[in-house]
């Protein structure tokens, strides 16, 4: 399986940002307020993938891949890799959504009270999206097979 390309993630982020900016520009008046907790739901997922990355890395690095206890089953490693790839895409899309939202709301923050209230929640969501992308790329890196059994990643 090929590694996730950062250029693909950036492209997704840009498309999501433009689409969100256009939608928010048209419908901002009918949107509910954005609380600080709105984007925070991705933080536990990012932390979970970060921890999973350390576990996978230690097991692969210690040649503990197999079917027994205290070993990483190869199917589990493949599932972790699929999770990492999907999470990177979701994180890039969410990051783009919050960037698009901020591009519309931030200039209005000095004159519109609702916009100034929404900026905090959008920033929390933006950082959560970036955290998810970072932890997903870390998990993907940790799932790489070592070269020639030496314990080092390719």
ABEGO torsion letter per residue (X at the ends): XBBBBAAAAAAAAAAAAAAAAAAAAAAAAABBBBBAAAAAAAAAAAAAAAAAAAAAAAAAAAGBBEABBGBBBAAAAAAAAAAAAAAAAAAAAAAAAAAAAAAAAAAAAAABAAAAAAAAAAAAAAAAAAAAAAAAAAAAAAABBBBGGAGBBX
